[in-house]
Amino acid sequence: MKEENNFNIFIIGIGNENRKDDAIGIKVISVLEKMALSGVQLIKIQDDITDLLNLWANARLVILIDAVIS
């Protein structure tokens, strides 16, 4: 995880198509990966989100992308 903490900006996409989720967070990260953004760590989370706080401990900015249907 030390390598990930060298990034200033984290963009985290959350979702899981296998759980009847729209998975928009995962889809957005897939698009952003093609852009090769400098200084940005792109992360896809499909299941367990308990390690999120450790991932972004030293980040300057964290952006979470998710969707909820209610």
Order of alpha helices (4+ residues) and beta strands (2+ residues): beta-alpha-beta-alpha-beta
